[in-house]
Amino acid sequence: PEEVLAKVMGVLEPVTYDKFHALHRKIAMAKMEALARVKRAEQAARRKLLEEQRIAAQKVMDGAEQLLTAAEEKVQRADDECRAVVKDGELPAEQLKGVAISSQELAAAAMEELKSVLEQLSKAEADTEAVEELKGFGRREMARMHSRHERAQSRAERIASTAKRSLEQAEAKAFAELDEKLTLSVA
């Protein structure tokens, strides 16, 4: 750099044979310092880029966590409704049908949310695996979310099948009630 050369020349002028070695050393040190500054700036830019990528991946994981929590809550509500139907088998056919449809819709909505959770988790994994320094970032958290996803998915599937059976029972019960009314009206 010109300013360093001017400073060195100001200190050592006039440059004679005796001062040449000192001049050479000072210029070499200035070059090394300039290269070190450039290297530090590149490292700082790389660290900043990695931090931005890490934050972006963390945001995706946080979004997936929120969706997963919402899906688990829907699964829990659907499960509560299904349990109420199964425990209280003496509900009228129309009420049984309404509860079964409601829990079936909740289970279907939860399954859709679980699909988007899986997509977001896959995106976060792909983003972190694409960058060498981020490999393994959030691995434990993602494994935990995958486990929660699988549990919620199996519960939602179980609830959907239970709701379907309840719907079939409601239809059978409606036919039985109708048949009973017909028998009473004929007699």
C-alpha positions in Angstrom: 0.0 0.0 0.0 1.1 3.5 -0.9 0.6 5.0 2.6 2.7 2.3 4.2 5.5 2.8 1.7 5.3 6.5 2.2 5.6 6.0 6.0 8.5 3.6 5.7 10.3 5.9 3.2 9.7 8.8 5.6 11.4 7.0 8.4 14.3 5.5 6.4 15.0 8.2 3.8 17.6 8.5 2.3 17.7 4.7 1.7 21.3 3.7 1.7 22.9 0.3 1.6 22.9 0.1 5.4 19.1 0.8 5.5 18.2 -1.4 2.6 17.7 -4.5 4.7 15.5 -2.7 7.2 13.5 -1.3 4.3 13.1 -4.8 2.8 11.9 -6.2 6.2 9.4 -3.4 6.8 7.9 -3.7 3.3 7.7 -7.5 3.7 5.9 -7.0 7.1 3.5 -4.5 5.5 2.7 -7.0 2.7 2.1 -9.8 5.2 -0.2 -7.5 7.3 -2.1 -6.5 4.2 -2.6 -10.2 3.2 -3.6 -11.0 6.8 -6.2 -8.2 6.7 -7.6 -9.6 3.4 -7.7 -13.1 4.9 -9.4 -11.9 8.1 -12.0 -10.0 6.0 -12.7 -13.1 3.9 -13.1 -15.2 7.1 -15.4 -12.7 8.6 -17.5 -12.7 5.4 -17.6 -16.5 5.4 -18.6 -16.6 9.1 -21.3 -14.0 8.4 -22.6 -16.1 5.5 -22.6 -19.3 7.6 -24.4 -17.5 10.4 -27.1 -16.3 8.0 -27.5 -19.8 6.6 -27.7 -21.2 10.2 -30.3 -18.7 11.1 -32.3 -19.5 8.0 -32.2 -23.2 8.7 -33.2 -22.5 12.4 -36.2 -20.5 11.2 -37.3 -23.3 8.9 -36.9 -25.7 11.9 -38.8 -23.4 14.2 -41.6 -23.1 11.6 -41.7 -26.9 11.4 -41.8 -27.1 15.2 -44.8 -24.8 15.3 -46.7 -26.7 12.6 -45.9 -29.9 14.3 -47.3 -28.6 17.6 -50.4 -27.4 15.9 -50.9 -30.8 14.2 -50.4 -32.6 17.5 -53.0 -30.4 19.1 -55.5 -31.2 16.3 -54.7 -34.9 16.6 -55.3 -34.6 20.4 -58.7 -32.9 19.8 -59.7 -35.5 17.3 -58.5 -38.2 19.7 -60.6 -36.7 22.6 -63.7 -36.6 20.3 -63.1 -40.2 19.2 -62.7 -41.4 22.8 -65.9 -39.7 23.8 -67.7 -41.5 21.0 -66.2 -44.9 21.9 -66.8 -44.5 25.6 -70.4 -43.3 25.2 -71.8 -45.8 22.7 -75.4 -44.7 23.5 -75.3 -41.5 21.5 -78.1 -41.0 18.9 -77.1 -41.8 15.3 -77.0 -38.2 14.2 -74.9 -37.0 17.0 -72.5 -40.0 16.6 -72.3 -39.2 12.9 -71.5 -35.5 13.6 -68.8 -36.4 16.1 -67.3 -39.0 13.7 -67.2 -36.5 10.8 -65.7 -33.8 13.0 -62.9 -36.1 14.3 -62.3 -37.4 10.7 -61.9 -33.8 9.4 -59.6 -32.9 12.3 -57.5 -36.0 11.6 -57.3 -35.2 7.9 -56.3 -31.6 8.6 -53.6 -32.8 11.0 -52.3 -35.2 8.4 -52.0 -32.4 5.9 -50.1 -30.3 8.4 -47.9 -33.3 9.1 -47.1 -33.5 5.4 -46.0 -29.9 5.4 -43.9 -30.5 8.5 -42.1 -33.3 6.8 -41.4 -31.1 3.8 -40.0 -28.4 6.0 -37.8 -30.8 7.9 -36.5 -32.2 4.6 -35.8 -28.7 3.4 -33.9 -27.9 6.6 -31.9 -31.1 6.3 -31.1 -30.4 2.7 -30.0 -26.8 3.6 -27.7 -27.9 6.4 -26.2 -30.9 4.5 -25.4 -28.7 1.5 -22.9 -26.6 3.5 -20.0 -28.5 4.9 -19.7 -26.4 8.1 -23.4 -26.8 8.9 -23.5 -30.6 8.6 -24.9 -31.9 11.8 -26.5 -28.6 12.7 -29.8 -29.3 14.5 -29.4 -33.1 14.0 -30.7 -33.9 17.5 -33.6 -31.5 17.2 -34.5 -32.8 13.8 -34.4 -36.4 15.0 -36.7 -35.5 17.9 -39.1 -33.7 15.5 -39.1 -36.8 13.1 -39.9 -39.0 16.1 -42.8 -36.7 17.1 -44.0 -36.6 13.5 -44.1 -40.3 13.2 -46.0 -40.6 16.5 -48.5 -37.9 15.5 -48.9 -39.5 12.0 -49.7 -42.9 13.4 -52.1 -41.4 15.9 -53.8 -39.5 13.1 -54.1 -42.6 11.0 -55.5 -44.6 13.9 -58.0 -41.8 14.7 -59.1 -41.6 11.0 -59.8 -45.3 10.9 -61.7 -45.1 14.3 -63.7 -42.2 13.0 -64.5 -44.2 9.8 -65.7 -47.1 11.9 -67.7 -44.8 14.0 -69.3 -43.3 10.9 -70.2 -46.8 9.7 -71.6 -47.6 13.2 -73.7 -44.4 13.1 -75.1 -45.3 9.7 -76.0 -48.8 11.0 -77.5 -47.3 14.1 -79.5 -44.9 12.0 -80.9 -47.8 10.0 -81.6 -49.7 13.2 -83.4 -46.6 14.7 -85.4 -46.2 11.5 -86.3 -49.9 11.5 -87.4 -49.6 15.1 -89.6 -46.6 14.4 -91.1 -48.4 11.4 -91.8 -51.5 13.5 -93.4 -49.3 16.2 -95.5 -47.4 13.7 -96.8 -50.7 12.1 -97.6 -52.3 15.4 
